[in-house]
Amino acid sequence: MPEAHSLHRHARDQREALAGQVLSVTSPQGRFETGPFDGHRLLDVQAYGKHLLYSFEDAPDVHVHLGMKGIFLRTGDLGLAPRAGTRLRLAGDREAFSLIAPSRCEALDAPGRAALLATLGPDPLRVGEAGRAAAARRLGESRSAVGAALLDQSVWAGIGNAWRAELLFLAGVDPARRVDPAEAATLWDLAVRHLRLGVDAGQVVSDPSAPDERWVYKRPTCRRCGEPVRTWTLAGRTAHACPRDQR
């Protein structure tokens, strides 16, 4: 499932390409009601964890969650016919974005937007260093193992399985235990720093000197010490940890 760095990259790219323009909004698949949005000006696109919110002039918001299979296709050829399975197509003056196979694509009024955001914890890419104390307190007070808490979007928004594995490795923390406030603050600092790198790179970056490599995620052995990576199911996803470097 795409994690926060991917959603913030989508928001940035679509905001730069489309914001301020009156859009042609269509649903070739026919599963989204475009009437309230077609011919309206797009004001902004923002990412909140794993969610995208599109703000239109004189219209509700559009909420998108990509889920496991959702993708965007971008084109500069406005005459190119979109795929029949496109749920939502946003076309501006020069570029178009087609949304395919999202888990959610819906109109949200102001109360609906507020209700959605109320379910989300702090997003490292939105609040950054300024949110350190509150985010650390939120994670430190969780009664779950840290590996489960990090996947709980009401604790921190935007962290998925890949970032969970790599951030906990960088912090030297075993996913199966709880963390104290100091460790929670360290994890937040790591998340802020590395997710920013991920937005620019378009991928998880846990080692800036080797951005295409991972420390433990989906690896048979730890890249640092060579110990076999331990894997097990935690919070419904496969956890990855080094038994030597994570305590």
PyMOL commands that set and color helices and strands:
alter all, ss='L'
color gray80, all
select helices_A, chain A and resi 4-18+110-118+124-140+146-149+161-171+181-201
alter helices_A, ss='H'
color red, helices_A
select strands_A, chain A and resi 24-26+42-48+51-56+61-65+71-75+86-91+96-100+104-108+230-234+237-241
alter strands_A, ss='S'
color yellow, strands_A
deselect
rebuild
show_as cartoon
